Amino acid sequence: MSYAIPVLSAEGRREVLADLPTEINPHLLWEVVRWQLASRRRGTASTKTRGEVAYSSRKIYPQKGTGRARHGDIGAPIFVGGGTVFGPKPRDYAYTLPKKVRRKGLAMAVADRAREGNLLLVEGFAGVNGKTKEFLAWAKGAGLDGSRRVLLVTADERVQRAARNLPWVWVLDPEGLNVYDILRHEVLVMDLKAWEVFQERTGGEA
């Protein structure tokens, strides 16, 4: 399906037609987001077993004759400060997801923003040279007033530096565009170079 995507340039606004997926599959998007978040998990949680806690292995009292329950060393899991049974150990939560699914998920996420009218392509950030006030002035002219969260995708370091201090703007390099960040921001702003990278990554489907 062809979407009319607004392009902001020095000459004003114009529109370009882009072929994006017609159907948005929520389950596929969920799969991609789940894969992303699993890959980001550090997996460093770790507990000590009864063999790793710093206690003596001496039997705390005789097996028989005390009238009390049988116990071994004080590092047993039943005691406070003892080892943990089947506790977490460092592990890798990442798993593989087919590239085809990842490409489709990215294209669908961008298509979802385009369908809502929340995708804006930018030919150039006129007047933005690294100062936050310059980006604020540009954003106001583009209709972005801070009431909605914006995902800004550009490789221009001056624009990144100007926008990164704003709490309602999240900045990404074109290669870092991903489904999770698209879905958690209401507006997607990309410069034309980032749009070309996106098209290459989706295999010409966009």
N, C-alpha and C positions, 0 to 999 in steps of 0.2 A: 504494500500500500504506500502511496506517496503522501508524505506529510509536507505542508508548507511551513518551513522553519524560518522565523525572522532572523535577519542578519543586520547587525548594527555596524555602519561604516561612517566615514567622515562625511559622506554625501547624504546621510540619513538612513532610514530603515528601508530594507528591501526584503524579499523572500526568495528562498531557494527550495526546490522540491527534492526530497530525499526518500528513498525506498527503505522503509523500516518494517519489522514484523507487524502483521495485522492483528494477531491474537497475542494477548499477554497471558502467559501460563504462570499463575501464582505459585504452583508447586515447583516448577522448574526454578523460579527465582529463589524460592525457599531453599532448594537444594544447593544452589550456588552460594547463597549467603551462609548456609550451614558449613559448607566446605571452607569458605573464607575464614570464618570465625574459628573453626577447628584448627586451621593452619596457623592462626595467630596465637593460639593458646601456648603458654610457656611450658606447661607440664612439669613444673619444678616442685610441686607439693610432695613432701616426703615425711614419713613417720618411722620411728624406730621399732623394731621387733624386740621381743624379750631377750634376744641374743645380742642386741646392740645398745641397750640402755646401760648406763654406768652404775651398776649395782653388783654387789658380790653374788656369786653363785652359791654361797653357803646356804644350807637348809636352815630356815629361821627358827624352827624348834623341832623336837623329835616327832617322828611319825605317829607314835602311839603314846598313850598315857596322859595326855594333857586334857582330853575331853573336847578338844577343839577340832575343827576341820583340818584335813591333811593339806599341807602346803610345802612348796619347795622353796625356791629363792624369792626374794622380795621384788624382783623384777618381773614377776608374772603379771599378765594383763589384768588380773582381778584387783591388784593393788593400785592405789593412786601413785602416779609416776612410773608405773610399770610399762612394759612394752605394749604395742598395739597389734591386734590380730587383724590381718588382711587390710591394713591401712594403705593409703596411697603411696606410691613410689614414683620417682621421675619417669615420665613416659612421653612419647610423641603422639599427639592427637591427630596429626595430619593424615589424610588419606587421599587417594587419587580420584579425580573427577575427569571424565572425558573432555578433551579440548572442545569438541563440538558442542557439548552442553554449556561449557563456559562461554563460548562465543555467542551462542543463542541467548544465554542469560544476559550478557552485556547489551546485546542489541535490543532485547525486550525492555530492559530497564531504561535505556535511552528513548525507545519508542513510547514508553509510558509517560515520560516527561514531555515528549513532543505532543502526544495526544491531549495532554492537559493544558498545553500552551505554555509550559514552563521550561522550554528549551530555547536558549538564546545563543546564537553564533555571533562572534565579534570579529570584525576584520582587523581592527586595531584599537588599542586603548589610548586614544588621543589625550595628551596632557598628563598622562600618568608616568612619572619618572622616579618612583620609589617612595613618594610621600603618601602617608595615609589620607591626608586631607585632599590630595589630588584624586585618589581613588574614590573617596566619598563624593566628590563633585561629579566624577564620571558616572558613578552608580546612580546618583540622583537623576542625571540626564537619561539613563537607561531604564528608569522606572523601578530601581531597586532602593528601597528606603530602610531596609533593616528589619522590616516586619516579618520577613520570611528568610529561612535559612538558605544560604546560597553555596553551591559547590562550584568553585572556580577552577577550571582546568586550563592551564597555560604553562609554557616553558619560559616565558618572559620573566627573568629574575627581578626586574624593576617592578613589574606588576605584582609578583608574588610578595615582594618585600612591602609594598604599599598596602596590600590587602590582608596580610596574615595576622595583624594585630586586632582586626575587627572580630568580635565574638560571634557574629552571624555569618561569617565567611570562612569556608574551609578550602584550603588551596591544595591542589594536586598537580603533579607533572602529568603530561599526556599518557605516558607509559603506565602510570599508577591508577588510571581510571578503573573503577571497579563497581560491581553491582551494589554492594553494601553501602558504600558512601553515596551513591546516586539515590538509593531508596530512602536514606535517612535525611536527605536534604530536599527542600521543596522546589528549588529552582536550580537548573543546571546551566552554567555559562561556560562556553568553550570558544577559544579562538579558532581560526580556520586551520592552523597547523595541527592543533589538537584534534580537530574534526577529521583531518586526513589520517592521523595516527589511528583514530577509532575505526575508520573505514578499513584500514589495513588489518587491524587486529580481528575484525569480524569477517575477514575474508571476502570483502566486497558485498556483504549482505546488506550493508547500511547505505 
